[in-house]
Amino acid sequence: MRTSGGAVRSAAVAAAGLVLLAGCGGGPGGRHSDGTDDAGKGRRPGGPAHGASTTTHLKEVPGIGTALRSRIPAASRQVVAVYGEGADSANSTVVLYEKDAGGWDRKASWTAHNGRRGWTVDHHEGDKRSPVGVFTLTDAGGVLADPGAKLPYTHSSAFTPPPYWDKSTRHDFDYVVAINYNRVKGTSPLDPTRPQGQSKGGGIWLHGDHGGGTSACVSVPKAAMQTLLRALDPARHPVVVMGDKVRLAG
């Protein structure tokens, strides 16, 4: 099912969008005039994209240890792996893996960013760290029209970042994929419901990169978001496995 932002939108929906955006992308705090954060400053926005690798028919997704591997659903045939550079680093690499009869194939990778203060196994609202774990991917959306997503896609101007955010974030939410951390699956990424409570944070997405750390989301170049939206398929039960490299391998 596709939904769209119509001419009439209730104040409640708009308010929910602002709450989620405040929890996801990040406002002016900690940001420099060039659009980067203290964490990851000077890094080229999004970094270089890399094409398909010759790494194919792998038995397991590389760098993922037993603890997190056991949490990947048996039915999953797509993994978005987010390899954080360090526990307190905002820099990471995102790799798309797909599984066929021969094993896991590495399809593409991109330089990316995560929470500006790094990673945590106990995420809370406002800690500026991304949660470590395995999370399903079921819902997408954005300011721009559906680019050919297989996931249900909500097209709405309610994704637009607030005007008081740094101008470098203006296109962060052109495309987003909701990470199913403390949210209700099968709803728009704009749904503000927090099953574990507001203090546990939420509104954590894959979204466009502005060249620095986020409030808790994972950001990649716009072209990467288009690739991911066209690739991620509900029939293949996609998940994101994310964290700093040490915790991922644990």
NUKEZA-429663 format. One record per residue: x, y, z of N, C-alpha, C in turn; residue in three letters. Coordinates in steps of 0.02 Angstrom, whole numbers, padded with zeros to 5 digits, always signed. Example, Ala and Ser with C-alpha at 12.3 -4.5 7.8 and 13.67 -1.06 7.14 Angstrom:
residues 2
+00660-00284+00390+00615-00225+00390+00660-00165+00390ALA/+00642-00112+00354+00684-00053+00357+00645+00002+00394SER/
END
This chain:
residues 250
+00042-00059+00000+00000+00000+00000+00044+00062+00000MET/+00027+00110-00041+00062+00173-00042+00017+00226-00012ARG/+00044+00271+00028+00005+00327+00052+00038+00391+00028THR/+00000+00445+00025+00028+00507+00000+00006+00565+00044SER/+00047+00619+00044+00030+00679+00081-00020+00719+00040GLY/-00083+00721+00060-00135+00756+00024-00136+00829+00041GLY/-00184+00865+00011-00188+00937+00022-00210+00952+00093ALA/-00250+00906+00124-00274+00917+00192-00235+00872+00239VAL/-00205+00902+00290-00167+00863+00339-00182+00890+00407ARG/-00200+00848+00454-00220+00871+00520-00160+00898+00559SER/-00176+00943+00607-00123+00971+00649-00089+00916+00688ALA/-00125+00864+00706-00096+00809+00745-00042+00773+00705ALA/-00056+00761+00641-00006+00727+00599+00056+00770+00591VAL/+00046+00835+00580+00103+00881+00572+00145+00882+00636ALA/+00111+00885+00693+00147+00885+00757+00186+00821+00767ALA/+00156+00765+00749+00190+00700+00756+00253+00700+00713ALA/+00249+00729+00653+00307+00732+00609+00363+00771+00641GLY/+00347+00828+00672+00398+00869+00704+00430+00833+00762LEU/+00390+00796+00801+00418+00758+00857+00468+00706+00831VAL/+00450+00671+00778+00494+00620+00751+00556+00649+00721LEU/+00549+00704+00685+00607+00735+00654+00656+00759+00707LEU/+00629+00786+00762+00673+00809+00815+00711+00750+00846ALA/+00681+00691+00846+00714+00633+00874+00762+00599+00827GLY/+00757+00615+00762+00796+00578+00713+00856+00615+00688CYS/+00846+00670+00655+00900+00701+00618+00948+00741+00659GLY/+00922+00786+00700+00965+00827+00741+00961+00900+00722GLY/+00953+00942+00771+00949+01014+00760+01017+01045+00759GLY/+01021+01109+00777+01084+01145+00771+01136+01129+00824PRO/+01116+01095+00878+01163+01081+00931+01223+01041+00908GLY/+01284+01065+00922+01344+01029+00904+01364+01035+00831GLY/+01327+01075+00793+01341+01079+00722+01381+01142+00706ARG/+01428+01136+00660+01469+01192+00638+01437+01226+00578HIS/+01462+01284+00561+01433+01322+00505+01440+01285+00439SER/+01485+01238+00434+01493+01201+00372+01448+01139+00369ASP/+01406+01131+00421+01358+01076+00419+01382+01012+00450GLY/+01443+01009+00474+01467+00948+00507+01459+00954+00582THR/+01463+00897+00616+01460+00895+00688+01530+00888+00716ASP/+01535+00897+00783+01600+00887+00815+01626+00816+00801ASP/+01580+00767+00801+01599+00699+00784+01595+00690+00709ALA/+01649+00670+00678+01649+00660+00606+01662+00723+00566GLY/+01684+00777+00599+01696+00840+00564+01750+00831+00512LYS/+01740+00862+00454+01789+00860+00401+01781+00802+00354GLY/+01737+00756+00371+01726+00699+00327+01685+00720+00267ARG/+01702+00696+00209+01665+00713+00149+01593+00689+00156ARG/+01542+00732+00140+01473+00712+00150+01455+00646+00117PRO/+01438+00598+00158+01418+00533+00131+01476+00489+00110GLY/+01531+00520+00090+01588+00481+00067+01575+00448+00000GLY/+01624+00412-00024+01617+00380-00089+01571+00320-00087PRO/+01534+00310-00141+01494+00250-00148+01536+00197-00182ALA/+01524+00135-00166+01562+00080-00195+01515+00033-00231HIS/+01535+00010-00287+01493-00035-00326+01492-00105-00297GLY/+01458-00149-00333+01452-00218-00311+01521-00250-00304ALA/+01530-00290-00254+01593-00322-00240+01594-00392-00270SER/+01655-00419-00278+01660-00488-00301+01653-00536-00242THR/+01640-00508-00181+01631-00550-00123+01562-00582-00126THR/+01561-00645-00144+01497-00680-00153+01498-00748-00118THR/+01439-00776-00109+01430-00843-00081+01464-00851-00014HIS/+01455-00801+00029+01482-00804+00096+01436-00845+00140LEU/+01466-00883+00186+01425-00923+00231+01387-00879+00280LYS/+01419-00826+00304+01388-00780+00351+01404-00708+00330GLU/+01364-00661+00356+01379-00590+00345+01442-00573+00383VAL/+01493-00546+00351+01557-00533+00384+01551-00485+00443PRO/+01593-00497+00494+01598-00451+00550+01542-00455+00600GLY/+01495-00501+00591+01439-00508+00638+01449-00572+00679ILE/+01457-00563+00745+01470-00619+00788+01408-00658+00806GLY/+01418-00710+00847+01364-00757+00863+01304-00723+00896THR/+01317-00676+00942+01263-00645+00980+01213-00610+00936ALA/+01237-00568+00890+01191-00532+00846+01168-00575+00788LEU/+01211-00620+00765+01191-00664+00709+01130-00706+00729ARG/+01128-00727+00792+01072-00768+00815+01006-00730+00816SER/+01009-00663+00813+00949-00622+00814+00924-00605+00744ARG/+00961-00624+00693+00938-00614+00624+00885-00667+00609ILE/+00824-00647+00592+00772-00698+00579+00793-00747+00525PRO/+00774-00809+00533+00794-00861+00486+00769-00846+00415ALA/+00713-00810+00411+00684-00795+00345+00718-00737+00310ALA/+00761-00700+00344+00792-00641+00315+00840-00658+00259SER/+00831-00626+00202+00874-00635+00145+00908-00570+00124ARG/+00897-00517+00162+00930-00453+00151+00953-00424+00217GLN/+01016-00404+00221+01044-00373+00280+01078-00308+00261VAL/+01058-00254+00294+01095-00191+00289+01140-00189+00351VAL/+01204-00198+00341+01252-00200+00396+01283-00131+00404ALA/+01281-00104+00465+01310-00039+00480+01370-00051+00526VAL/+01430-00040+00499+01492-00053+00535+01519+00013+00562TYR/+01507+00026+00627+01532+00087+00658+01607+00084+00669GLY/+01641+00140+00659+01713+00141+00667+01735+00132+00739GLU/+01695+00154+00786+01713+00148+00857+01654+00163+00901GLY/+01660+00145+00965+01604+00153+01011+01583+00226+01019ALA/+01630+00272+01011+01615+00343+01019+01623+00382+00954ASP/+01623+00348+00898+01633+00380+00833+01567+00387+00796SER/+01561+00442+00757+01502+00454+00714+01512+00426+00644ALA/+01570+00397+00630+01585+00373+00563+01571+00299+00556ASN/+01542+00279+00500+01525+00209+00489+01524+00193+00415SER/+01516+00129+00401+01508+00105+00332+01446+00062+00329THR/+01405+00073+00279+01344+00034+00268+01355-00013+00209VAL/+01339-00077+00219+01347-00127+00166+01281-00165+00158VAL/+01259-00173+00096+01200-00212+00081+01220-00282+00061LEU/+01194-00332+00096+01205-00403+00081+01138-00435+00063TYR/+01140-00480+00015+01081-00519-00004+01099-00593-00007GLU/+01052-00634+00013+01065-00706+00017+01027-00743-00037LYS/+01062-00789-00071+01030-00833-00118+01050-00905-00101ASP/+01039-00950-00146+01053-01021-00132+01127-01032-00118ALA/+01171-00989-00144+01243-00999-00135+01270-00966-00072GLY/+01231-00925-00038+01255-00890+00021+01243-00815+00016GLY/+01280-00777+00057+01272-00705+00059+01318-00671+00008TRP/+01290-00624-00030+01327-00585-00079+01328-00512-00058ASP/+01386-00481-00062+01392-00409-00048+01373-00371-00111ARG/+01321-00329-00106+01294-00294-00165+01322-00224-00173LYS/+01330-00187-00119+01355-00118-00124+01374-00094-00054ALA/+01415-00042-00051+01432-00012+00014+01441+00063+00006SER/+01430+00098+00061+01435+00171+00062+01464+00195+00128TRP/+01504+00248+00125+01526+00282+00185+01465+00317+00215THR/+01459+00315+00282+01398+00338+00314+01414+00370+00382ALA/+01361+00391+00416+01367+00419+00484+01313+00389+00529HIS/+01328+00389+00594+01280+00367+00645+01275+00421+00698ASN/+01249+00404+00757+01243+00453+00811+01308+00490+00824GLY/+01303+00555+00836+01364+00595+00841+01408+00576+00900ARG/+01379+00542+00950+01419+00519+01007+01436+00445+01003ARG/+01417+00413+00948+01435+00343+00939+01376+00296+00949GLY/+01388+00243+00988+01342+00186+00994+01326+00170+01066TRP/+01269+00136+01077+01250+00114+01144+01208+00052+01140THR/+01212+00010+01192+01168-00048+01197+01107-00032+01240VAL/+01102+00031+01265+01046+00052+01306+01027+00124+01286ASP/+00998+00129+01226+00982+00194+01199+00926+00229+01238HIS/+00935+00295+01248+00884+00337+01279+00877+00402+01240HIS/+00818+00430+01244+00803+00492+01210+00857+00545+01225GLU/+00886+00573+01173+00932+00628+01181+01004+00609+01195GLY/+01021+00544+01196+01091+00526+01212+01138+00534+01153ASP/+01110+00548+01094+01150+00560+01033+01192+00499+01013LYS/+01169+00440+01033+01202+00378+01014+01152+00333+00978ARG/+01177+00294+00930+01135+00247+00893+01131+00181+00931SER/+01072+00149+00930+01066+00085+00966+01100+00028+00929PRO/+01135-00014+00965+01165-00074+00938+01112-00128+00935VAL/+01109-00164+00879+01062-00219+00877+01041-00241+00808GLY/+00991-00284+00805+00962-00309+00743+00890-00286+00742VAL/+00871-00250+00689+00805-00221+00685+00775-00233+00615PHE/+00712-00251+00613+00679-00262+00549+00667-00195+00513THR/+00657-00200+00448+00643-00142+00405+00579-00155+00366LEU/+00526-00118+00383+00461-00133+00353+00427-00074+00321THR/+00451-00012+00335+00414+00047+00314+00460+00103+00291ASP/+00438+00141+00242+00479+00193+00213+00437+00255+00198ALA/+00470+00308+00176+00435+00369+00158+00484+00424+00142GLY/+00457+00485+00137+00501+00541+00124+00465+00601+00095GLY/+00503+00656+00091+00478+00718+00061+00466+00707-00014VAL/+00511+00670-00046+00506+00659-00118+00460+00600-00134LEU/+00437+00599-00195+00392+00545-00217+00428+00478-00216ALA/+00389+00426-00210+00413+00357-00209+00459+00345-00269ASP/+00523+00326-00257+00570+00314-00312+00566+00243-00341PRO/+00517+00204-00319+00511+00135-00340+00523+00087-00283GLY/+00503+00107-00223+00513+00066-00163+00469+00005-00164ALA/+00495-00049-00136+00455-00110-00126+00421-00108-00057LYS/+00452-00074-00009+00421-00064+00056+00364-00015+00050LEU/+00312-00019+00092+00260+00032+00092+00291+00101+00102PRO/+00270+00149+00062+00303+00215+00060+00253+00271+00073TYR/+00268+00312+00123+00227+00370+00140+00260+00432+00110THR/+00227+00462+00061+00252+00524+00029+00217+00583+00062HIS/+00256+00624+00099+00225+00679+00136+00275+00735+00149SER/+00251+00797+00145+00293+00854+00162+00305+00858+00237SER/+00269+00818+00277+00279+00818+00349+00349+00792+00368ALA/+00384+00761+00321+00453+00739+00334+00502+00798+00331PHE/+00482+00855+00305+00528+00911+00296+00558+00933+00362THR/+00624+00939+00367+00655+00962+00430+00631+01032+00448PRO/+00628+01047+00513+00607+01114+00535+00653+01168+00507PRO/+00627+01228+00494+00667+01281+00464+00725+01305+00508PRO/+00721+01293+00574+00774+01316+00619+00833+01268+00620TYR/+00827+01209+00588+00885+01165+00583+00935+01194+00533TRP/+00997+01172+00539+01049+01195+00493+01030+01179+00421ASP/+01046+01225+00376+01026+01216+00306+01055+01153+00274LYS/+01109+01127+00303+01140+01067+00276+01095+01006+00283SER/+01045+01010+00328+01001+00953+00340+00937+00956+00297THR/+00932+01005+00254+00870+01018+00218+00845+00957+00179ARG/+00890+00915+00155+00869+00857+00115+00881+00790+00150HIS/+00892+00792+00215+00904+00730+00252+00847+00680+00244ASP/+00786+00704+00241+00728+00660+00242+00691+00659+00176PHE/+00728+00672+00122+00699+00663+00055+00675+00591+00048ASP/+00716+00545+00075+00697+00474+00077+00717+00447+00145TYR/+00674+00406+00176+00691+00374+00239+00666+00302+00240VAL/+00699+00261+00279+00675+00194+00295+00674+00190+00371VAL/+00617+00175+00400+00611+00171+00473+00648+00109+00498ALA/+00689+00118+00549+00721+00063+00584+00675+00043+00641ILE/+00655-00019+00644+00604-00040+00692+00631-00048+00763ASN/+00654+00009+00789+00673+00016+00859+00618+00056+00894TYR/+00585+00028+00943+00534+00062+00983+00482+00098+00940ASN/+00456+00061+00891+00403+00087+00849+00355+00030+00830ARG/+00299+00049+00800+00249+00000+00779+00262-00018+00706VAL/+00277-00080+00692+00288-00102+00623+00224-00095+00582LYS/+00233-00082+00518+00176-00077+00474+00141-00011+00475GLY/+00172+00040+00504+00145+00107+00505+00193+00155+00472THR/+00170+00215+00455+00214+00266+00426+00273+00280+00472SER/+00332+00296+00445+00387+00318+00488+00369+00378+00531PRO/+00317+00415+00512+00295+00473+00551+00253+00455+00612LEU/+00234+00392+00619+00194+00371+00677+00234+00381+00741ASP/+00209+00421+00789+00249+00437+00849+00244+00385+00904PRO/+00207+00330+00895+00196+00281+00948+00262+00251+00972THR/+00273+00249+01038+00334+00220+01067+00313+00165+01115ARG/+00311+00101+01092+00288+00046+01135+00326+00039+01200PRO/+00391+00056+01200+00432+00050+01261+00435+00114+01301GLN/+00397+00164+01280+00397+00228+01315+00442+00280+01282GLY/+00426+00343+01293+00462+00398+01261+00536+00401+01281GLN/+00551+00382+01344+00619+00387+01369+00668+00342+01331SER/+00642+00290+01298+00685+00244+01260+00700+00269+01190LYS/+00676+00329+01174+00692+00358+01109+00651+00326+01053GLY/+00663+00350+00993+00627+00324+00935+00637+00369+00876GLY/+00599+00358+00823+00608+00397+00762+00677+00387+00732GLY/+00703+00326+00736+00770+00311+00711+00763+00282+00641ILE/+00796+00315+00594+00787+00300+00523+00854+00291+00487TRP/+00852+00258+00430+00903+00266+00378+00881+00327+00338LEU/+00925+00374+00326+00906+00433+00288+00966+00465+00255HIS/+00955+00520+00221+01008+00554+00184+01061+00584+00229GLY/+01121+00590+00202+01180+00612+00240+01192+00687+00230ASP/+01212+00722+00283+01229+00793+00278+01303+00806+00296HIS/+01342+00752+00303+01413+00760+00313+01437+00756+00385GLY/+01393+00737+00432+01413+00731+00502+01367+00686+00540GLY/+01379+00680+00606+01341+00636+00648+01268+00656+00654GLY/+01226+00609+00676+01154+00619+00683+01135+00616+00757THR/+01070+00621+00771+01047+00614+00840+01045+00541+00861SER/+01034+00495+00814+01034+00423+00827+01026+00383+00763ALA/+01007+00417+00709+00994+00383+00645+01059+00361+00611CYS/+01051+00327+00555+01106+00309+00511+01095+00345+00445VAL/+01145+00382+00422+01137+00422+00362+01185+00400+00307SER/+01159+00399+00246+01198+00379+00187+01183+00428+00130VAL/+01223+00428+00077+01210+00474+00021+01141+00462-00010PRO/+01114+00514-00042+01048+00510-00073+01043+00452-00122LYS/+01094+00442-00163+01093+00388-00212+01090+00320-00177ALA/+01121+00315-00118+01117+00253-00080+01046+00240-00055ALA/+01013+00293-00033+00943+00285-00011+00899+00262-00069MET/+00910+00289-00128+00871+00266-00186+00884+00192-00200GLN/+00948+00173-00197+00966+00102-00208+00933+00057-00156THR/+00937+00077-00093+00909+00036-00040+00833+00030-00047LEU/+00800+00086-00062+00727+00084-00068+00705+00039-00125LEU/+00743+00038-00179+00724-00005-00235+00743-00078-00223ARG/+00789-00090-00177+00813-00158-00165+00776-00193-00108ALA/+00763-00157-00054+00734-00189+00005+00664-00214-00010LEU/+00654-00279+00002+00594-00313-00020+00561-00348+00039ASP/+00499-00330+00056+00465-00363+00112+00466-00440+00107PRO/+00465-00465+00045+00465-00538+00036+00530-00570+00058ALA/+00583-00528+00063+00649-00553+00084+00664-00536+00157ARG/+00616-00507+00192+00621-00494+00264+00685-00457+00282HIS/+00695-00396+00256+00757-00360+00269+00765-00338+00341PRO/+00827-00338+00364+00844-00313+00431+00906-00268+00425VAL/+00915-00226+00476+00977-00189+00483+01012-00217+00545VAL/+01077-00231+00537+01120-00252+00593+01170-00196+00603VAL/+01168-00164+00661+01206-00102+00668+01241-00097+00736MET/+01300-00065+00734+01338-00055+00795+01411-00042+00779GLY/+01450-00026+00829+01522-00019+00818+01551-00088+00805ASP/+01607-00090+00771+01635-00153+00747+01650-00203+00803LYS/+01672-00178+00861+01688-00223+00916+01624-00258+00942VAL/+01571-00218+00952+01509-00248+00976+01477-00293+00924ARG/+01482-00274+00861+01454-00316+00808+01487-00386+00808LEU/+01551-00387+00819+01588-00451+00816+01581-00492+00879ALA/+01552-00464+00932+01549-00499+00996+01504-00559+00997GLY/
END
